[in-house]
Amino acid sequence: MTQQKIYLVGAGITGWEGFGSKALEIVAKSEVMIGHERHLDCFPDFAGEKMPFGDLSDILDFLKKTEKRVAILASGDPTFFGVSRFLLRNLAKERIEIFPNVTSMQYAFARIKEPWDDSIFVSVHGRGLQPAVDKIVAAEKACVLTDRVNTPAAIAAELIERGAEGYEAWLCEDLGLPGEKFTKTSVRGLLELPLQPSGLNILILIRTYAPNLIHYPLIGIDDEEFQTSKKLITKQEVRAVTLAKLQLQDDLVLWDVGAGSGSVSIEASNLMPNGRIFAVEQNAQCLAFIRENLKKFTTRNVKLVEGEAPEVLDELPDPDRVFIGGSGGHLEEIIVTVDSRLKPEGLVVLNAVTLDTLTKSVEFLEDHGFTTEAACVNIAKTRNLTEYKMFEAQNPVYVITARKGSE
């Protein structure tokens, strides 16, 4: 059986006028045209067979068997969040020719007069919201293809929950249609729109503010900058050692258990902007402090998890790194959970301020197959005393690093 070429043709934003001359020639010579109704309607005089887009598996079966010349109509550039990925994965590439066009995303940026070469592009069509927002919060500019479940309002609510609402928002609706509409607002404004947006919409988010790194460095934020109870913060020097022991990399998953003020999570966020960080805390006062700190530092990828560990850990993704700053009396139970969930080559770092906690931590970790190393961090800082300075010692902190041993 001779298999004909399959022509994948992108429609422009204005309909058939947006097709190039070569694409129109290809369509005219085709025997079968496949596409959504709005694309098929662009060719009322087409002499061949029209086949509406349906189940992709049915279309694939047809394409594998047919000897007819087929044109598949798609929106914009079919290789950009389009059907080409599915076809190229399941058919011989030699059979497919692609004629791209202007994407709706390109058109939207042009209409709001905003460069798009520095943007990330995310689709939530049939995908989970969390991975999309993970990418958004790590970017300065994002363009999002939404759907009827993962709406602009749903995206806005998740951004607000993460304390990452410092974006100018453009809601772009019904692009290329007579009633196309562009609404400039804020992230919170997306929750307050008087009307439900059209199902055909694109959301563009442009960051408008972020921490001033002159005052808030990537690492080494002064303790006084955090809203906290003095007893519930990992102090600056110990925090630096803790972050070093965690051996963070850009795209890891970190659990911060007993987050206190959230200081470790916030500085970890600066060091791993494409990572996912979960600050776990049950203390109501600490929760208020963490919310204030996440907002102050416009932290992009820290999610506050309210509740008691280890119970609330069940819903979190498996970690690459775990920091235990507090255990609420459930240290062994937390270690059991970490032992069962920690990814290969993962690390656990635990801070202890008493010898009892140090002893129990090392014992529990080694009983569960971890190899441990403990460092005693003794910090003394200068204090003014009349015309002289003297050193004032802080309580020592034991920083325990644990790696899962080989079986």
Summary of the structure (lengths in Angstrom):
residues: 407
radius of gyration: 27.5
end to end distance: 55.3
largest distance: 97.1
contacts: 1271
relative contact order: 0.08
helix: 33%
strand: 27%
